Amino acid sequence: MSERRLLILYGSQTGYAKDTAYRIARQAWRRHFSVSVQSMDQVDKWSIFTTTYPVIFVCSTTGQGEEPDNMKKFWRFILRKTIPYDALSGLKYAVFGLGDSSYQKFNFPAKRLSRRLQQLGGTPIVDRGDGDDQHYLGLDGALDPWLENLWAVLLDRYPLPKPIVPESVAPDPSCDIDYIDEQIDASVGKTELIPGTHLARLVKSDRMTAPDHFQDVHLFEFELDDSTQTPQWSPGDCAVLRPENLDSDVNDFLQQMHWTEHADKLLQIKPRDESIIPKWIPRCTTLRWLFTNYFDIMAVPRRSFFEMLYYFSSSENEKERLHEFTTSEGQDELQTYCMRPRRTIVEVLDDLPCSRVPLEYIFDVFPEIADRSFSISSASAVTPHRVDLTVAIVNYKTLMQKPRVGVCTKWLLNMELGRTVGLRFAKGTMKLPAGPTPIIMVGPGTGIAAFMAFIDDRVSRNISANYLFFGCRNEHGDFLHQEQLQKWVSCDKLQLFCAFSRDQENTIYVQQRVREQGDLLWSLISEQDAIVYVSGNANRMPDDVRQAFTDVIADHGVDDAAAYVQAMVKTGRYQEECWY
């Protein structure tokens, strides 16, 4: 019989693909496969050419159809032109993508990966699966039937040696965790910085919007403390922060779990597979440290959380409810209970007082705090030791009428001046031209963040062909970076067109300003090869702005204006960076 092994590789930006990979691994364990789960950048890339057992790829989408950070090295590797066309002729693989069909480049990383594996001779086990956030059941709407098909094919090729492990049996924990003698040298518990991390000190935290404006937008300035080497970032790049849970939230959670008494006692973590836990997590630490720095207790729990919690409930009523949430038929109920009202892990555990997680299973149940990326509003060419972030504070009420503040923005708001944090840099999706090519920027709201760095960098190089379309509700309420923008205007380094949507009887948006400046824009695009950048909320704005540019081009005699814009997109002359 063929070796009953599976390798599951994931590319994950916010944790969903990783969570899906481990869900597949648990199902494989029940079917008596030996399973290894790693990120694509963790795996020995050369081993993919000699692997004799099936490989399952799970990858999400980030930015505008980009690969997740922990997949990029692997992706660049298999794109090498020197790889023979039949290098993967022995590979049997399956690909599942996680995306959102409201984006133009829906599941592009999964589609590109599947196509490349086939180009190199790989054989798909089943058709590619495309998970879609827009499905009424979320990603599970496509994942459940895809997995059913996958297991049917695999079990036909690798027959079961014994019956499937029942769903009522809990999988083994990923780690052995034990409290240890407090006299042990505590230095082993010190955490290491994630590679590429720079220390930065918060020196400014100012509200940019008026006190009576409904939306709080803050300017956070960080001063790099790196005395040995000043990092370089390009205009359009992002700063990556890993937030922490607030002390008050952690204290409440520890009390809820009946762990307060042992919260500061040293414990030792022994992973059964080293790939399960990041290397920067100390193997000797405390519960308080883990739930402050690593586990996201304020997250909206995914289906896998309920799947695992089911095993640890002492109440039959709670077990019945938890089991319902883990079935395909119960996904609509789970959406109603958890996803739509944005119910957090803490709130779920409040609802389920008889369901408590054993210590050794914490890495299997609780999700990791996801990194947050923010466009940098300052240019390293001008202020090499300062990183400015323009951040909209996530603050809303749920369907349960409970106030919510985002984990990262709450952490930033409560941060004292002078606090030092770890900060990394990541490439953005918008690229600034090196020369004096005119740039047309459309950035309503916090979409202006990256454009502040664009203009700052170009002004430092004495380039004045900068055109910005900015939109907000009120000139005196949320005109972000007003003072600096007007300085650039006054010294002829910027042409600024503003749309204050609520300052007159009829609402005015940036796309109307684009149409009003049609002659200017067409001249810049057709005669000077100007590049268009669009950044901001992805709901309707990007489509409306693209239509405005299409209309401008059509008004100037181009028969197929939509094709003209699409050609600009393909050549990098029309770039978007939008988010929900």
C-alpha positions in Angstrom: 0.0 0.0 0.0 1.2 3.5 -0.7 2.5 5.6 2.2 -0.4 7.2 4.0 1.2 10.7 4.5 0.0 14.2 3.7 1.9 17.5 3.6 -0.3 20.6 4.1 1.3 23.9 3.2 -0.4 27.2 3.8 0.1 30.8 2.9 -1.8 33.0 5.4 -1.9 36.7 6.1 -4.5 37.0 8.9 -4.7 33.4 10.1 -7.7 32.1 8.1 -5.6 29.9 5.8 -3.5 28.6 8.7 -6.7 27.8 10.6 -8.1 26.0 7.5 -4.8 24.0 7.1 -5.1 22.7 10.6 -8.7 21.9 10.2 -7.8 19.7 7.2 -5.0 18.2 9.2 -7.5 17.1 12.0 -9.7 15.5 9.4 -6.7 13.7 7.9 -5.7 12.4 11.4 -9.2 10.9 11.8 -8.6 9.1 8.5 -5.2 7.8 9.8 -2.9 9.9 7.6 0.4 11.0 9.0 0.3 14.8 8.6 2.7 17.6 8.6 1.5 21.3 8.5 3.9 24.1 7.6 3.8 27.5 6.0 5.0 27.5 2.4 8.1 29.6 3.4 8.9 27.1 6.2 9.1 24.0 4.1 12.3 22.9 2.4 11.5 24.1 -1.1 13.7 21.6 -2.9 11.9 18.7 -1.2 8.8 19.5 -3.2 10.5 17.9 -6.3 11.0 14.6 -4.6 7.8 14.3 -2.4 6.0 11.0 -3.1 2.9 11.7 -1.1 0.1 14.2 -1.8 0.6 17.9 -0.9 -2.4 20.1 -0.1 -1.9 23.9 -0.6 -4.1 26.4 1.2 -3.5 30.0 0.4 -5.3 33.3 1.1 -5.2 36.6 -0.8 -3.8 39.9 0.5 -3.7 43.4 -0.9 -4.8 43.5 -4.6 -4.5 39.9 -5.4 -1.1 39.4 -3.8 0.4 36.3 -2.2 0.5 36.3 1.7 3.9 37.2 3.2 4.7 33.6 4.4 4.1 32.3 0.8 6.2 34.8 -1.2 9.6 33.1 -1.0 8.1 29.8 -2.0 6.2 31.5 -4.9 9.3 33.2 -6.2 11.2 29.9 -6.0 8.8 27.9 -8.1 8.6 30.8 -10.7 12.3 30.3 -11.5 12.8 29.9 -15.2 15.6 27.4 -14.7 13.2 24.8 -13.2 12.5 22.0 -15.9 9.0 21.9 -17.2 8.6 18.3 -15.8 10.2 18.9 -12.4 7.0 18.2 -10.6 5.8 15.2 -12.7 5.7 13.1 -9.6 3.7 15.6 -7.5 0.0 14.9 -6.6 -1.5 18.1 -5.2 -4.7 19.9 -4.3 -5.2 23.7 -4.0 -7.8 25.6 -2.0 -7.9 29.4 -2.1 -9.5 31.8 0.4 -10.7 35.1 -1.0 -13.5 37.6 -1.6 -15.3 37.7 -4.9 -16.0 41.4 -4.5 -12.3 42.0 -5.3 -11.3 42.1 -8.9 -8.4 39.7 -8.4 -10.4 37.0 -6.5 -8.2 34.2 -5.3 -5.4 35.1 -7.7 -2.7 33.5 -5.6 -4.5 30.1 -5.6 -5.2 30.4 -9.3 -1.6 31.2 -10.1 -0.2 28.6 -7.9 -2.5 25.9 -9.3 -1.6 26.9 -12.9 2.2 26.9 -12.1 2.1 23.5 -10.4 0.5 22.1 -13.5 3.0 23.9 -15.8 5.8 22.0 -14.0 4.1 18.7 -14.5 2.1 18.3 -11.2 -1.2 16.4 -11.2 -4.2 17.8 -9.4 -6.0 15.4 -7.1 -9.2 17.4 -7.4 -10.2 20.7 -9.0 -9.0 23.8 -7.3 -11.4 25.1 -4.6 -12.3 28.7 -4.3 -13.5 29.8 -0.8 -15.5 33.1 -1.0 -16.2 35.4 1.9 -19.3 36.6 0.0 -20.9 33.2 0.2 -23.8 33.3 2.7 -21.9 30.6 4.7 -18.6 32.3 4.3 -15.5 30.3 3.3 -17.1 27.1 4.5 -19.7 27.3 1.7 -17.0 26.1 -0.7 -14.7 24.4 1.7 -17.1 21.7 3.0 -18.0 20.2 -0.4 -14.4 20.5 -1.6 -13.1 18.5 1.4 -15.8 15.9 0.9 -14.6 15.4 -2.6 -10.9 15.5 -1.6 -11.4 12.7 1.0 -13.4 10.6 -1.4 -10.6 10.6 -3.9 -7.8 10.2 -1.4 -9.5 7.3 0.4 -10.0 5.6 -2.9 -6.3 5.8 -3.5 -5.2 5.2 0.1 -7.8 2.8 1.6 -8.5 3.1 5.3 -6.5 0.6 7.4 -9.2 0.9 10.1 -12.4 2.8 10.7 -12.4 6.6 10.7 -11.8 8.1 14.2 -15.3 9.3 15.4 -15.9 13.0 15.7 -16.6 12.4 19.4 -12.9 11.7 20.0 -10.7 14.7 20.7 -7.5 14.9 18.7 -4.2 14.9 20.6 -2.9 18.3 21.8 -0.2 20.0 19.8 1.9 20.6 22.9 2.8 19.3 26.3 2.5 22.2 28.8 3.5 21.9 32.4 4.0 24.3 35.3 7.6 24.2 36.4 9.7 25.0 39.5 9.8 28.8 39.9 13.5 28.6 40.8 14.4 27.8 37.2 16.5 30.4 35.4 13.8 32.8 34.0 16.1 34.1 31.3 15.0 31.2 29.1 11.6 32.9 29.0 12.9 35.9 27.2 11.3 36.4 23.8 13.2 37.0 20.6 12.3 39.7 18.1 10.6 38.5 14.9 13.2 38.7 12.1 13.1 42.1 10.4 11.7 43.8 13.5 13.0 47.3 14.4 12.4 48.9 17.8 10.4 52.2 17.6 9.4 54.6 20.3 6.0 56.3 20.2 6.6 60.1 20.3 3.2 61.5 19.1 -0.4 60.4 19.3 -2.8 63.1 18.1 -6.4 63.1 17.0 -6.7 64.6 13.5 -10.4 64.9 13.2 -12.6 67.4 15.1 -13.6 66.4 18.6 -17.3 66.3 17.6 -16.7 64.3 14.4 -18.1 60.8 14.5 -14.8 59.2 13.3 -11.6 59.3 15.3 -8.6 59.4 13.0 -5.2 59.5 14.8 -1.7 60.4 13.7 0.8 58.2 15.4 4.5 59.1 15.1 7.2 56.5 15.9 10.9 57.3 16.2 13.2 54.4 15.2 15.6 53.5 18.0 17.8 51.4 15.7 21.2 52.9 16.3 23.1 50.5 14.1 21.3 50.6 10.9 18.5 52.8 9.8 16.0 50.8 7.7 14.9 52.1 4.3 11.3 52.0 3.2 9.8 53.2 -0.1 6.8 55.4 -0.6 3.8 53.2 -0.5 5.3 50.7 1.9 3.5 49.6 5.1 4.5 49.4 8.8 3.5 46.1 10.4 2.6 46.0 14.0 1.7 43.1 16.2 -0.7 44.5 18.9 -1.1 43.3 22.4 -4.2 42.6 24.5 -4.8 45.2 27.2 -4.0 44.2 30.8 -7.6 44.8 31.8 -8.9 42.4 29.1 -6.4 39.8 29.9 -7.2 40.0 33.7 -10.9 39.5 33.0 -10.2 36.6 30.6 -7.9 34.8 33.1 -10.5 35.1 35.8 -13.1 33.8 33.4 -11.0 30.7 32.7 -10.2 30.3 36.5 -6.5 30.7 35.7 -5.8 33.9 37.7 -4.1 32.0 40.5 -1.5 30.5 38.1 -1.3 33.3 35.6 2.2 34.3 36.6 3.6 30.9 37.3 6.3 29.7 34.9 5.2 27.0 32.5 7.2 25.0 30.0 5.9 24.4 26.4 7.1 21.3 24.6 5.6 21.3 21.0 5.1 17.8 19.5 6.0 19.4 16.2 8.3 22.5 16.3 6.5 24.0 13.2 3.4 24.5 15.3 4.7 27.3 17.4 6.7 30.3 16.0 10.3 30.4 17.1 9.9 33.8 18.7 7.5 32.4 21.3 9.6 31.5 24.5 9.3 27.9 25.5 9.4 28.9 29.1 6.8 31.7 29.9 3.5 32.4 31.7 -0.1 32.3 30.8 -0.3 36.0 31.3 2.5 36.6 28.7 0.9 34.2 26.2 -2.6 35.8 26.5 -1.2 39.3 26.3 1.2 38.8 23.4 0.2 35.8 21.4 -3.4 34.7 21.7 -6.3 36.8 20.3 -9.0 36.6 23.0 -11.0 39.4 21.4 -11.3 37.7 18.0 -14.5 36.6 16.5 -14.1 32.8 16.8 -14.0 30.6 13.7 -15.7 27.3 13.2 -12.6 25.4 14.4 -12.9 27.1 17.8 -16.3 25.5 18.4 -15.1 22.2 17.0 -12.4 22.0 19.7 -14.4 23.6 22.5 -17.0 20.8 22.0 -14.6 18.3 23.5 -14.1 20.2 26.7 -17.7 21.0 27.8 -19.2 19.3 30.8 -22.7 20.3 29.9 -24.8 18.2 27.5 -26.8 21.3 26.5 -23.6 23.2 25.7 -22.2 20.2 23.8 -25.3 20.0 21.7 -25.1 23.7 20.8 -21.4 23.5 20.0 -21.9 20.4 17.9 -24.6 22.2 15.9 -22.1 25.0 15.1 -19.6 22.5 13.7 -21.9 20.9 11.1 -22.6 22.1 7.6 -26.3 22.4 8.4 -25.5 24.6 11.4 -23.4 27.2 9.6 -26.3 29.6 9.1 -27.0 29.5 12.8 -23.3 30.0 13.6 -23.3 33.1 11.3 -26.4 34.4 13.2 -24.9 33.7 16.6 -21.3 34.7 16.1 -20.2 36.2 12.8 -22.9 38.8 12.1 -23.0 40.3 15.7 -19.2 40.0 15.9 -19.3 38.1 19.1 -15.8 37.7 20.6 -14.2 34.6 22.2 -14.6 36.2 25.6 -18.3 36.7 25.0 -18.8 33.2 23.7 -17.1 31.7 26.8 -19.4 33.9 28.9 -22.3 32.2 27.2 -20.8 28.8 27.8 -19.7 28.6 31.4 -19.3 24.8 31.4 -16.9 24.9 28.5 -13.3 25.5 29.5 -10.1 24.7 27.7 -7.5 22.4 29.2 -4.0 24.0 29.5 -2.4 21.6 27.1 -4.9 22.5 24.3 -4.5 26.3 24.3 -2.4 26.3 21.1 -5.1 24.2 19.4 -8.1 26.3 20.4 -7.1 30.0 20.6 -6.1 31.9 17.5 -3.0 33.9 17.2 -3.0 37.7 17.2 -2.7 38.8 13.6 -0.3 41.4 12.5 -1.8 44.8 11.4 -0.4 46.7 8.4 -0.7 50.5 8.0 0.4 52.6 5.1 3.3 54.8 6.1 2.5 58.6 5.8 6.2 59.8 5.9 9.1 59.4 3.5 12.4 57.9 4.6 14.2 60.3 2.2 12.9 63.2 4.3 12.6 61.8 7.9 14.7 58.6 7.9 14.2 58.0 11.7 10.5 58.8 11.8 7.5 56.6 10.8 4.1 58.3 10.6 0.9 56.3 10.6 -2.6 57.8 9.7 -5.0 55.4 11.5 -8.8 55.3 11.6 -9.8 54.1 15.1 -12.1 51.0 14.7 -15.0 51.9 17.0 -18.6 50.7 16.3 -21.6 49.0 17.9 -22.5 45.4 17.1 -26.0 44.0 16.4 -26.0 43.3 20.1 -25.6 47.1 20.7 -22.2 46.4 22.4 -19.4 48.9 21.7 -16.4 47.5 19.9 -12.9 49.0 19.6 -10.4 47.2 17.4 -7.6 45.2 19.2 -4.8 47.2 17.5 -6.3 50.6 17.6 -7.3 50.2 21.2 -3.7 49.1 22.0 -2.4 52.2 20.1 -4.8 54.6 21.8 -3.8 53.3 25.2 -0.1 53.4 24.5 1.9 55.9 26.6 4.3 58.2 24.9 7.8 56.9 25.1 6.7 53.2 24.9 9.0 51.1 22.6 7.4 48.5 20.3 8.5 46.3 17.5 7.8 47.5 14.0 8.5 45.8 10.6 8.3 47.1 7.1 6.4 45.4 4.2 6.2 46.3 0.6 3.0 48.0 -0.5 1.1 47.3 -3.7 1.5 50.9 -5.2 4.8 51.7 -6.7 6.0 55.3 -7.2 7.9 56.1 -10.4 11.6 57.0 -10.0 11.4 60.0 -12.4 9.3 63.1 -12.7 6.3 61.3 -14.4 3.1 63.1 -13.3 1.1 61.2 -10.7 -2.7 61.5 -10.1 -3.8 60.4 -6.7 -7.3 59.7 -5.5 -7.5 59.1 -1.8 -10.6 59.9 0.2 -10.5 59.5 4.0 -7.5 57.5 5.3 -6.8 56.6 1.7 -4.6 59.7 1.8 -2.1 57.9 4.1 0.3 56.5 1.5 0.0 59.6 -0.7 1.4 61.8 2.0 4.6 59.7 1.7 4.4 59.9 -2.1 4.2 63.7 -2.1 6.8 64.1 0.6 9.3 62.0 -1.3 8.7 63.8 -4.6 8.8 67.3 -3.1 12.2 66.4 -1.6 13.3 65.6 -5.2 11.8 68.9 -6.5 9.1 67.2 -8.5 6.0 69.2 -8.7 3.7 67.2 -11.1 1.6 66.0 -8.2 -2.2 66.0 -8.4 -4.4 64.9 -5.4 -8.1 64.3 -5.2 -9.1 64.1 -1.6 -12.5 63.5 -0.2 -14.1 63.7 3.3 -17.4 64.7 4.9 -16.6 68.2 6.2 -13.7 70.7 5.6 -13.7 71.5 9.4 -14.4 67.9 10.6 -12.1 65.4 8.8 -9.8 67.2 6.4 -6.8 65.0 7.2 -3.3 66.5 6.9 -4.9 69.8 5.9 -2.0 72.1 7.1 0.7 70.1 5.3 -1.3 69.7 2.1 -1.9 73.5 1.9 1.8 74.2 2.4 2.6 72.0 -0.6 -0.1 73.8 -2.6 1.2 77.3 -1.6 4.7 76.4 -2.9 3.4 75.0 -6.1 4.4 71.4 -5.4 0.8 70.1 -5.4 -2.5 70.7 -7.1 -5.3 69.7 -4.7 -8.9 69.0 -5.5 -11.2 68.5 -2.5 -14.7 67.0 -2.3 -16.4 67.8 1.1 -19.4 65.6 0.7 -21.6 67.1 3.4 -20.7 70.8 3.3 -23.4 71.6 0.8 -27.0 70.5 0.0 -25.9 68.1 -2.7 -23.3 65.5 -1.8 -20.1 65.7 -3.8 -17.6 62.9 -4.0 -14.1 62.5 -5.5 -15.4 60.9 -8.7 -17.3 64.1 -9.5 -14.1 66.2 -9.0 -12.3 63.8 -11.4 -15.0 64.4 -14.1 -14.8 68.2 -13.5 -11.0 68.0 -14.2 -11.4 65.8 -17.3 -9.4 68.0 -19.7 -6.5 68.3 -17.3 -6.5 64.6 -16.5 -6.7 63.6 -20.1 -3.8 65.8 -21.0 -1.7 64.3 -18.2 -2.6 60.7 -19.1 -2.4 60.9 -22.9 0.5 63.3 -23.4 2.6 62.8 -20.3 2.0 59.1 -19.4 0.7 60.1 -16.0 0.1 57.3 -13.4 -3.2 57.0 -11.6 -3.3 55.8 -8.0 -6.6 55.0 -6.1 -6.6 54.3 -2.4 -9.3 54.0 0.3 -12.4 52.1 1.2 -13.3 49.3 -1.2 -17.1 49.4 -0.9 -18.1 51.5 -3.9 -15.4 54.1 -4.3 -12.9 52.2 -6.5 -15.5 51.3 -9.1 -17.0 54.8 -9.1 -13.6 56.4 -9.5 -12.6 54.0 -12.3 -15.9 54.7 -14.1 -15.2 58.4 -13.7 -11.8 58.0 -15.4 -13.4 55.8 -18.1 -16.0 58.6 -18.8 -13.2 61.2 -19.0 -11.3 59.1 -21.5 -14.5 58.4 -23.5 -15.3 62.1 -23.6 -12.0 62.7 -25.3 -12.7 60.5 -28.3 -11.5 57.0 -27.2 -14.0 54.5 -28.6 -13.3 51.7 -26.0 -12.5 53.7 -22.9 -12.9 50.7 -20.6 -10.3 48.8 -22.5 -8.0 51.8 -22.4 -8.3 51.9 -18.6 -7.7 48.1 -18.4 -4.6 48.5 -20.5 -3.4 51.1 -18.0 -4.0 48.6 -15.2 -1.9 46.0 -17.0 1.0 48.3 -17.5 1.0 49.7 -14.0 -0.4 53.1 -14.9 -3.6 52.6 -13.0 -3.0 51.2 -9.5 -5.4 50.5 -6.7 -4.9 49.8 -3.0 -8.3 49.5 -1.3 -9.7 47.7 1.7 -12.9 46.9 3.6 
